[in-house]
Amino acid sequence: MQTIQELQAQLANGSTTAEKLAQASLEKIESTKNLNAYISVLNERALERAKESDKRRAEGKSLGALDGIPVAVKDNMCLTGTRTTAASKILDNFVAPYTATALEKLEAAGAIIVGKTNMDEFAMGSSNETSYYGPVKNPLDESRVPGGSSGGSAVAVASGTVPCALGSDTGGSIRQPAACTGVVGLKPTYGRVSRYGLLAYASSLDQIGPFGSTVRDCATLLGAICGIDPHDNTTSTRPTEDFTAKLGTGVKGKVIGVPKEYFGEGLDAECKAAIENMLKKMEAEGATIKEVSLPHISYAVSSYYIIATAEASSNLSRYDGVRYGYRSPEARKLFDLYAKSRSEGFGKEVQRRILLGSYVLSAGFYDAYYVQAQKVRRLITDDFTEAFKTCDVIASPTMPGLPLKCGMNESDPMAVYLSDIYTVSLNLAGLPGVSVPCGMAGGLPVGLQWIGKPFQEADLLAVAEATERLNK
């Protein structure tokens, strides 16, 4: 699949149509079904919207920034009249009665949503193996996971079914699968994109963001979906920006912070070498490399899993078999209705996290775990604030090594949890981050994560675009 820019040029000169692009996308989805990247494919809806785009173009009407461009969206975002399952049994037949704000904006910009992508159940996972609909395959090496929880969206772009896609990121769920599949994945600043219509995992951590084959595609997609939303009072009042404006400005004069805590024990030697090689190229381009410290970062994973599971246990209490979703046919009493519906409807990983969350919120452990985790969250945020006083952006690995082998979610769940070691801190601090391929290790792409100051996505993407250029 070509880039957004290339497709827009073809649409403008008449060498293709939105309907042809949508049809080609749908055919590619069909031919790559073995990857299991999609839960729902919206054939009729997509073709109808594509015809509307072609009609607008033929009549000379105003066109949106994404008019006629095929896009895939993660199946935890509501889209009126379509299944929104969060890859779970409990919502297997749930049809959304409204549309998420991010998807409303996407379609208002003329994008054609061709399908809802597979994911870890309720976005809980880092391997895309917890889905009720089966695991997603990594197109680069099917013996390895594509990362999670937004693995379906990453694979949708990596396999060429769409030029760009939307995912959600709670602790690395966009950046980590982007690194695993060799695409670009951006987590915006918390509050940059509305969460209205996103099925909640952990509300203070969740953020919708784009995948693309290029940094420019991610910047274009972000520009279409961000902005204040009266339905979500955590959205920023900042006006929408042109996130492509600074692309191509390079890194000359930029100070790049390199946390000493991120490049020690636990980082794969080949991955480390690829990242350090890219930093040398950046230095040759006029950037200054400066060591910084994030002294509390070793507590990030522990703090994250306490806060995330606590919020999850609260958010998922709404799935009780009463109002919507799966209801156990075996229930005879009210307690049985709750217990059986949830036990049968939720998968093992979701149940594990609900139990952990309920435990840390219980009367005897709330102060010892949840309150302490929130204090650590503040310390981590302060660490980043202090580091950014001396640098413009921070460089880190996206993952500690290559994509994990399939099956480790069952055999070694702790290893899967630790694959988010470099990403969760950004969600705790609400910072923007982008993963960009920066080299190869063991025949697979290595992701370099760039971390930016709050709401400085345009500057962050300029550095990411320089990485992309230097990696060619």
C-alpha positions in Angstrom: 0.0 0.0 0.0 1.3 3.4 -0.9 1.5 6.5 1.4 -1.3 8.9 2.0 0.5 11.5 -0.1 1.0 9.2 -3.0 -2.7 8.1 -3.0 -3.9 11.7 -2.7 -1.8 12.6 -5.8 -3.4 9.8 -7.8 -6.9 10.8 -6.7 -6.1 14.4 -7.7 -4.8 13.6 -11.2 -7.6 11.1 -11.8 -5.5 8.0 -12.2 -7.5 6.3 -9.5 -10.8 6.8 -7.6 -11.7 6.4 -3.9 -13.9 3.4 -4.9 -11.0 1.7 -6.6 -8.8 2.3 -3.5 -11.4 0.9 -1.2 -11.9 -2.1 -3.4 -8.1 -2.7 -3.6 -7.9 -2.4 0.2 -10.8 -4.9 0.7 -9.2 -7.4 -1.7 -5.9 -7.1 0.1 -7.6 -7.7 3.4 -9.1 -10.9 2.0 -5.8 -12.1 0.6 -4.0 -11.6 3.9 -6.7 -13.2 6.1 -4.1 -15.7 7.4 -2.6 -12.8 9.5 -6.0 -12.4 11.3 -5.5 -8.6 11.5 -9.2 -7.8 11.2 -12.3 -8.7 13.3 -14.8 -7.0 11.1 -14.5 -6.0 7.5 -16.9 -3.2 6.4 -17.2 -4.0 2.7 -20.6 -2.4 1.9 -20.1 0.6 4.2 -16.6 1.3 2.9 -17.7 1.2 -0.8 -20.7 3.4 -0.2 -18.5 6.0 1.6 -15.9 5.8 -1.2 -18.6 6.5 -3.8 -19.6 9.5 -1.8 -16.0 10.8 -1.8 -15.8 10.3 -5.6 -19.0 12.2 -6.0 -17.7 15.1 -3.9 -14.5 15.2 -6.0 -16.4 15.1 -9.3 -18.7 17.9 -8.2 -15.8 20.1 -7.2 -16.9 20.2 -3.6 -14.6 20.9 -0.7 -12.5 17.8 0.2 -11.2 16.7 3.6 -7.6 16.1 4.4 -8.1 12.3 4.0 -10.8 12.2 1.4 -10.9 8.8 -0.3 -8.1 7.3 1.8 -8.7 3.8 3.3 -8.2 3.6 7.0 -8.5 0.7 9.6 -9.5 1.3 13.2 -8.9 -0.8 16.4 -12.0 -2.7 17.5 -12.3 -0.8 20.8 -13.6 2.3 19.1 -17.4 2.7 18.6 -18.7 3.1 15.1 -22.5 3.4 14.8 -24.1 0.3 13.5 -21.0 -1.8 13.5 -19.8 -4.5 15.9 -17.4 -3.1 18.6 -16.1 -6.2 20.4 -12.8 -5.2 22.1 -11.8 -8.7 20.9 -13.9 -10.2 23.7 -16.5 -12.8 24.1 -18.5 -10.6 26.4 -19.0 -8.0 23.6 -19.1 -10.5 20.7 -22.5 -9.3 19.4 -22.4 -5.7 20.7 -23.4 -3.2 18.0 -22.3 0.4 18.8 -25.2 2.9 19.1 -22.9 5.9 18.6 -19.5 6.8 17.0 -16.3 7.7 18.8 -15.3 11.3 18.4 -12.0 10.3 16.8 -13.8 8.3 14.2 -16.3 11.1 13.6 -13.4 13.4 12.9 -11.8 10.8 10.7 -14.9 10.4 8.5 -15.5 14.1 8.5 -12.0 14.4 6.9 -13.2 12.0 4.2 -11.4 8.8 5.3 -12.9 5.5 4.3 -13.0 3.1 7.3 -12.6 -0.4 5.8 -12.5 -2.5 8.9 -12.1 -3.0 12.7 -8.8 -4.5 13.6 -8.0 -7.4 16.0 -6.4 -6.6 19.4 -5.6 -8.0 22.8 -8.9 -8.5 24.7 -9.9 -5.1 26.1 -6.4 -3.9 25.1 -4.9 -6.0 27.9 -1.8 -7.6 26.5 1.5 -6.9 24.7 1.4 -9.8 22.2 -2.0 -9.8 20.6 -2.5 -13.4 21.7 -5.3 -12.7 24.3 -8.0 -11.9 21.6 -11.1 -14.0 21.7 -10.8 -14.2 17.9 -7.3 -15.7 17.9 -3.8 -14.3 17.7 -2.6 -11.8 15.0 0.4 -13.0 13.0 3.4 -10.9 12.4 3.9 -10.6 8.6 7.7 -10.3 9.0 8.0 -13.5 11.0 4.9 -15.5 11.8 6.7 -17.4 14.6 6.9 -14.1 16.5 4.1 -11.9 17.9 3.2 -8.5 16.3 3.1 -6.8 19.6 0.0 -5.5 21.4 -2.5 -4.5 22.2 -2.9 -2.7 18.9 -1.3 -5.5 16.9 -4.1 -5.8 14.3 -3.8 -2.1 13.4 0.0 -2.4 13.1 -0.3 -5.5 10.9 -3.0 -3.8 8.8 -0.4 -1.2 7.8 2.6 -3.5 7.7 0.8 -5.9 5.3 -0.3 -3.1 3.0 -4.1 -3.4 3.5 -4.3 0.3 4.4 -1.8 3.2 4.4 -2.7 4.1 8.0 -4.7 3.0 11.0 -5.8 4.0 14.5 -4.9 2.2 17.7 -5.0 3.0 21.3 -2.0 3.2 23.7 -2.3 2.5 27.5 1.2 1.5 28.2 2.9 1.1 24.8 0.1 -0.5 22.8 0.8 1.6 19.7 4.6 2.0 19.9 5.4 -1.5 20.8 3.5 -3.2 17.8 4.9 -0.5 15.5 8.4 -1.6 16.5 7.5 -5.3 16.1 6.2 -4.8 12.6 8.5 -2.1 11.2 6.0 0.7 10.9 5.7 4.1 12.6 3.4 4.4 15.7 2.6 7.6 17.6 1.1 8.0 21.1 0.0 11.7 21.4 0.1 13.7 24.6 -2.7 12.7 27.0 -5.7 14.8 26.2 -4.7 15.6 22.6 -7.3 13.2 21.2 -10.7 12.6 22.6 -11.3 9.2 24.3 -15.1 9.5 23.9 -16.3 6.2 22.3 -13.1 4.4 23.2 -13.9 1.4 25.4 -12.0 2.1 28.5 -9.1 0.0 29.9 -7.4 2.5 32.2 -8.9 6.0 31.7 -6.0 8.1 33.0 -3.6 6.2 30.7 -5.5 5.5 27.5 -4.9 7.6 24.4 -5.8 7.1 20.7 -3.1 7.5 18.1 -2.1 6.7 14.5 0.0 4.1 12.7 1.5 4.8 9.3 4.2 3.5 7.0 5.8 7.0 7.3 6.1 9.7 9.9 4.2 12.1 7.5 1.3 9.8 7.3 1.1 9.6 11.2 1.3 13.4 11.3 -1.5 13.8 8.8 -3.8 11.3 10.6 -3.1 13.0 14.0 -4.1 16.4 12.5 -7.5 14.9 11.5 -8.5 13.4 14.8 -7.2 15.7 17.5 -9.0 18.7 19.2 -11.2 19.6 22.1 -14.4 17.5 22.6 -17.3 18.5 24.9 -17.9 14.8 25.5 -14.5 14.3 27.0 -13.4 16.8 29.7 -9.9 15.5 29.7 -9.3 16.8 26.1 -7.0 19.8 25.8 -8.3 23.2 24.8 -5.3 23.8 22.5 -6.2 24.4 18.9 -5.6 21.8 16.2 -2.1 22.1 14.6 -0.5 21.2 11.3 1.7 18.5 12.5 3.4 18.2 9.2 4.7 21.8 9.4 8.1 21.1 10.8 8.8 17.9 8.9 12.1 18.1 7.0 13.6 20.7 9.3 16.1 18.1 10.6 17.9 17.8 13.9 20.6 20.5 13.6 20.9 22.3 16.9 18.7 19.8 18.7 19.8 18.5 22.1 18.9 14.8 22.4 18.7 13.3 25.9 19.8 9.7 26.4 18.7 8.3 29.7 21.5 6.3 31.3 18.9 4.0 32.9 17.6 2.9 29.5 20.9 1.6 28.0 22.1 -0.8 30.6 21.2 -4.3 31.6 18.3 -5.9 29.9 18.7 -4.3 26.5 19.5 -6.7 23.6 23.0 -6.0 22.3 22.0 -5.8 18.6 19.1 -3.5 19.3 21.4 -1.3 21.4 23.9 -1.2 18.6 21.3 -0.2 16.0 20.0 2.7 18.3 23.5 3.9 19.1 24.4 3.9 15.4 21.4 6.1 14.6 22.3 8.5 17.4 25.8 8.8 15.8 24.1 9.7 12.5 22.0 12.3 14.4 25.2 13.8 15.9 26.7 14.0 12.4 23.6 15.9 11.3 24.3 18.6 13.9 22.4 17.3 17.0 24.0 17.2 20.5 23.8 14.0 22.4 23.5 14.5 26.2 23.2 11.9 28.9 20.2 12.5 31.2 18.9 10.6 34.2 15.4 9.3 35.1 16.2 8.0 38.6 12.7 6.6 39.4 12.2 4.9 36.1 12.9 1.4 37.5 9.6 1.6 39.4 7.6 2.5 36.2 6.4 -1.1 35.3 5.3 -1.8 38.9 3.5 1.5 39.2 1.9 1.1 35.8 0.4 -2.3 36.5 -1.0 -1.3 39.8 -2.7 1.8 38.4 -3.8 0.2 35.1 -5.3 -2.9 36.8 -7.0 -0.7 39.4 -8.7 1.4 36.8 -9.5 -1.7 34.7 -11.3 -3.4 37.6 -13.5 -0.3 38.0 -14.1 0.3 34.2 -14.9 -3.3 33.4 -17.5 -3.6 36.3 -20.1 -2.3 33.8 -20.0 -5.6 31.9 -22.3 -7.5 34.3 -24.6 -9.5 32.0 -27.5 -7.1 32.8 -27.4 -4.1 30.5 -25.5 -5.3 27.4 -23.1 -7.9 26.3 -22.9 -11.6 27.0 -25.3 -13.1 29.6 -24.7 -16.6 30.9 -27.6 -19.0 30.0 -26.8 -20.9 33.2 -27.6 -18.0 35.6 -30.6 -18.6 37.8 -29.9 -16.0 40.6 -28.6 -12.4 40.5 -25.2 -13.3 41.9 -24.9 -16.2 39.4 -25.8 -13.8 36.6 -22.9 -11.5 37.6 -20.4 -14.3 38.4 -21.1 -16.7 35.5 -21.5 -13.9 32.8 -18.2 -12.4 33.8 -16.4 -15.7 34.3 -17.5 -17.1 30.9 -17.3 -13.7 29.1 -13.9 -12.5 30.1 -10.7 -14.2 29.0 -7.9 -15.3 31.4 -5.7 -12.2 31.0 -8.6 -9.9 31.6 -9.7 -11.8 34.7 -6.1 -11.8 36.0 -6.0 -8.0 35.7 -9.4 -7.4 37.2 -8.4 -9.5 40.2 -5.1 -7.7 40.6 -7.0 -4.3 40.4 -9.6 -5.3 42.9 -6.9 -6.5 45.2 -4.9 -3.2 45.1 -8.1 -1.2 45.6 -9.3 -3.3 48.6 -9.5 -1.6 52.0 -6.5 -3.3 53.4 -4.1 -2.6 50.5 -5.3 0.7 48.9 -2.8 2.8 50.8 0.0 0.3 50.5 -0.3 -0.2 46.7 -2.5 2.2 44.8 -1.6 5.4 46.7 2.1 4.5 46.6 1.9 3.9 42.9 0.3 7.3 42.3 3.1 8.9 44.3 5.7 7.1 42.1 3.8 8.3 39.1 4.3 11.9 40.2 8.1 11.2 40.8 8.4 9.8 37.3 6.6 12.8 35.8 9.0 15.1 37.7 12.0 13.1 36.4 10.9 13.8 32.8 10.3 17.5 33.6 13.7 17.8 35.0 15.4 16.0 32.1 13.6 18.2 29.6 15.2 21.3 31.1 18.5 20.3 29.4 17.3 18.6 26.2 14.7 19.0 23.4 13.7 15.3 23.0 14.7 12.0 24.7 15.8 8.9 22.8 15.1 5.4 24.1 14.6 1.8 22.8 10.9 1.0 22.1 11.4 -2.6 23.3 14.2 -4.4 25.2 14.7 -6.9 22.4 13.2 -8.5 19.3 9.5 -9.4 19.1 8.8 -12.3 21.5 8.2 -15.8 20.2 4.5 -16.8 20.0 3.2 -18.6 23.1 5.1 -16.7 25.8 1.9 -15.1 27.1 1.0 -18.4 28.5 4.5 -19.8 29.4 6.1 -16.6 30.7 3.6 -13.7 31.3 6.1 -11.7 33.3 8.4 -11.5 30.2 5.4 -10.2 28.2 4.7 -7.5 30.9 8.4 -6.5 30.9 8.3 -5.9 27.1 6.6 -2.6 28.0 9.5 -1.5 30.2 10.5 1.5 28.0 7.0 2.6 27.0 4.8 2.6 30.2 6.5 5.7 31.7 5.1 7.9 29.0 1.6 7.0 29.8 2.2 7.6 33.5 3.5 11.0 32.7 1.1 11.8 29.8 3.9 12.5 27.3 3.9 12.0 23.5 6.1 9.3 22.1 6.7 7.8 18.6 8.4 4.6 17.6 10.3 4.7 14.3 12.4 1.9 12.7 16.1 2.7 13.0 17.9 -0.4 11.8 17.9 -4.2 11.9 18.7 -6.9 14.4 18.4 -10.6 13.7 16.7 -9.8 10.4 13.9 -7.8 12.1 13.4 -4.1 12.5 14.5 -2.2 15.6 12.3 0.5 17.0 13.7 3.8 18.3 11.3 5.6 20.6 11.4 9.4 20.7 9.9 11.1 23.7 8.7 14.7 23.5 7.6 17.5 25.8 3.8 17.8 26.4 1.9 18.9 23.3 5.1 19.3 21.3 4.2 16.6 18.7 5.2 18.7 15.8 8.8 19.0 17.1 8.8 15.3 18.0 7.7 14.3 14.6 10.4 16.4 12.9 13.0 14.4 14.8 11.2 11.1 14.0 11.2 12.1 10.3 14.9 12.7 10.4 15.4 9.2 11.8 13.3 7.8 9.0 15.4 9.6 6.4 18.7 8.5 7.9 17.5 4.9 8.1 17.1 4.6 4.4 
